Amino acid sequence: MPAVKDKIKDFVLTRTLDAPRRIVWDAFTSPGQMKYWWGPKDYTVVVSRMDLHNGGSYLYCLRSPEGKEMWGKFLYREILPLDHIIAVDSFSNKNGGLTRHPMAPNWPLEMLSTFTFESKGSKTRFTVEWSPINPTEEERSTFEASHQAMTQGWTGTLDQLARYLRNPPIVIEQSIKAPVDRVWKAITHKEQMKEWFFDINTFKPESGFEFKFLAGPDKKQYLHLCKIIDVVDKRKLSYSWRYNKYKGDSLVTFELFNEIDSTKVRLTHEGLGTFPENNPDFARENFVQGWSSIIGTSLKNFAQT
């Protein structure tokens, strides 16, 4: 009788995160939010595409500090909102095709990942479990010998998540007594934008269009560099938002909702935690005050006149 192989020891890591379960869940299930914390420490997510449902997938691309790109994907097997996610995790090419680990050819080709989210008052107990799927003997040995490296890797990733959660997205909502057409023109026509927003030389509501403008406190003006990411006519406008010569990148999204006699505007600014923490101009409260004034006063007054 052949010898029975010992059960593979799964990798398990638990971390208590200082944020409510809904906030942590959203960080794992929004491709826009994943972009700001997912991956090894100091890596940047340059592609983040998610189709979140049982049988769906998440395709991402990480860029190392040296500029090397690495693709990966999840295939979602089971999603129970706010409770757990079970997915097959692997490296891939840009088309989502299965590939080997670019730096460890004996790493398991596919891994079963289980993420659980447990509410602990105002905090969340997060657990990740990893196990190889149908590994060869070499893959099994590599996995079992890599628990310390996995701990270091996941610790770095969760450190980035914890930092991101200290600066969750800012969401400002405002009802404006004006039709959607009027508000859409106000946020997409440069002649109108300069009346309530900033003086932008060129602007086109087209995906990929880049624009820039100067703004900031009286004593310090920052060159803002932006690129339009997504446009849904009269419904949604998203663009990246970063500062010349400063680390960090964020995403600003305007959403318009048609109400009976008005338009509801939702402004979301995410990724603030990527900006330098030692610069008081980038403090969260400054963004909250700024956007509250811009949306609640400047845009409202302009669109309603």
N, C-alpha and C positions, 0 to 999 in steps of 0.2 A: 504494500500500500504506500503511495507517495506521501511524503511528509506534508502536513498542513502548514501553509504559510502563516506567519504571524500577521495579525491585523495591522494595517498601516496606521501609524499614529497621526491623527489629524492635527493640523495647525489651528490653534484657537487663541484669539486675543480679545480681551474685553477692555473697554475704556468708557468711563463716565464723562459725558460731554455736558458742558454748562449751557444747555439750551433745551427748551421743551421738545418733546418727541416730534411734533408737527414740523418744527423748524429743521430738525436734523433729517427727518424723512424727505422734506422738500429739497434739501441740499443733495441728497442721493438720487432724486428722481427728476431733477430739472437739468437739462443739458447746459443751460446757461449758467447755473450755479456750479455744476461739476467742473466747468472750465476754470474756476478760480481756486480750486484746492486739490483736485484729483491728481494722483501720481506721486512718484518719489519726490523727496525734498529738492527744491530748486528747479524742478522740471516745469515746463509751461505746456498747458493744453492748447494746441493750435487748431484741433478739429474736435467737435463734440456733437454727435448726431445720435438722437435717442428716439426709439419707437417703443414706448413703455407699455407693454401688455404681455400676457403669457404668450410665448412664441415670438415676441419682438426682439429687438437687439439694441445695443449701444455700441457705436463705433467711435473710437477716439484716436488721436495722434498726440504723442508727447514729444516735446523738443528738449534735449538736454542743454545744460549751460554752454556746451561746446557747439551746439547747433545740430546735433545728430537727431534724426526723427525716428520714433518707434511707435508702431501701430498696435492696437489691441481691440478686443471686442468682448461683449457679454451677449450670450443668448439666454433670454429670460425664460426659465421653466415655470416659476411660480411666484406670483406677487400677491401678497395680502397687505393691503394698504395699512400703513402705520405699524405693522407687525414684523414682516420679514420679506426678504427677496432671496430667491434661489436662482442661480444662473450658472451657465457654463462659461468659464473665463479662459481666454486664450490670446496669444499673440496673433497678429494678422497682417495682411498687406492693406493698401489703401482701399481696395475693393471689398474688404471683409473676408478674403480668403485665408484659410488656416495656415499659419507658419510656425516655425520653431522660434524659441527664445533667441534673440539676436546675439546674446553674449553667453548663453549656456545651452548648448545643443542637446544636452541630456536632461534638460528640464522637462517635466511632463507636458505633453502636447496640449492636453485640456485639463482644466481644474474645475471642480465643483465648488462654487462659492455660496455660502449662506450668510446673509447679513440679517441680524435680528435687532429690533429696536424695542427697548423696554422703558416705559415711563417711570421716572423716579422723582415725583414732585415736579419741580421746575427744571429738572435735569433729565438726561437720557442715558441709559446704560446700553451701549452699542457693543455687539459681539460679531466678530468675523470668524468663520470656520472655513478652512481650505482643505480639500483632499483631492489627490490625483484621480483621474478617470482612466481605468484600464491601463495602468502604467506598465512599462517593461521593467525588468529588474534594474536596469541602469537608471531609469527615470525614478523608480521607487527609492533607490539608494540616494540619488541626488536630492530628492524631496526631503527625505528623513535627515539628511546631513545639513539641510539648509534652514532649520527652524530658527536659529539665531539670526541669520540674515533676513528671514521673513519678519521676525520681530522688529528688527531695526527699520526695515522698509515700511512696514505698516505703522510703526510709531511715528516716523517722519511724515507719512501721509496724514495721519490723524492729528498731528501737531498743526499741519496746515489747515485741516478742517476746523480745529478749535480756534485758530486765529481768524479764519473766515467767519465763524459763528459769532465772534465778538463784534463783527461788523456786518450783520445781515442786511439784505436789501432794504432800501428806503422805499416806501410806497406812500404816495400822496394822491388822494382822490378829491376831485372838486366838480360839483355840478355847475354848469355854465348855461345861462339862459340864452342859447344861440343854437342854430341848427348845426348838424354834423359838418355840412359843407363849409360853413363859416369857420368852424374851429380847425378843420383840416387845412384850409388855406392859411390860417394863422400860424400853423406849425410847419408848413412846407414851402411857403413863398418867402424868399429872402427879404423882399421889400416890406412884408408884414412882420417878419420875425424880428427885424431890427427895432420895431416899435415897442416890443414887449420883452424880447429875449436878448440876443446879442447881435452886434453888427457883423454879419457874416458876408463876405464878399461874393462868394459863389455857393449855390446850394441847389441840388436836384434830388427829389425823392426817388432815387434809383439805387438798387442794390449795388454795392461796390464803389459808389461815389464817395470821394474823400473831400473833406472841408476842414477849415481851421479858423480860429478866432482868438483874440486876446481878451482875457477877463481875469479878475481877481481883486483882492483888497487894494485900497488906494495906493499903498506903498509897494505893492508887488503885483505885477501882471504876469500871468502864465499863458504860454502859447498852448491852446487846446488843439489836439489832433484827433479828428473823428473820421470814422468810416461807416457808411450805412450798411447794415447787415440784413435787414428785413423790411419789406414794405408791403402792406396790404391796404389797398386804396380805401381811404376814408375810415380805416379801422385801426391800423397799427403802423408805427414807425419805430425802428430800433437802430441805434448806431453805437459803435464803440466810442469810448471817451478816455483819452489819456493825456499826459502832459509832456511836452518836449523836454528831454534831458532828465526826466524823473522816472523811476521804476514804477511799474504798475499799469494795469489796463482794466477798464470797467465797461459796463453796458447800460445805456439809457434807453428806456422803452416808453413811448407814448401809446396808450390805447384809448379809443373813443367808443362810447356806448350810447346809442340813441335812446333817449327817454321821451316821455310824453311831450313835454314842452321845453326840453333842454338836452344838453349833451354832458354825459359824465366823462371826465378825463381822469385816467389813471396813469400816474407817472411812477415808474419803477427804476431805481438806480442800484445796480448790483455790482459787486466786485470792489467795494471801497477798501476792503482789507488788504488789497494788493499794493496800495499806495504807501509811501514811507510813513511809518508811525511817528517818527521824530520831527515831522513838520506839522506844526499846529494848524496851518492853513488847510490840511487834509483831514482834520478832525471830523468825525461823523456829525457832531452837532452843527458844524458850519454848513454841511450839505443839507441837513434837515431844514435849517433856517432858510437857506438859499432857495431850495426847491419849494418850500411852503410859500415863500413870498412870490416866487416866479409864477407858480401855478395858481395859488389862491388869490393873488392880488393882480399881478401884471397881466397874465394871460386872460384871466376872468374879466378884468376891466376892459381890456382891448377888444375881446371877442363880443362883449355885450353892448359896445357902443354902436 
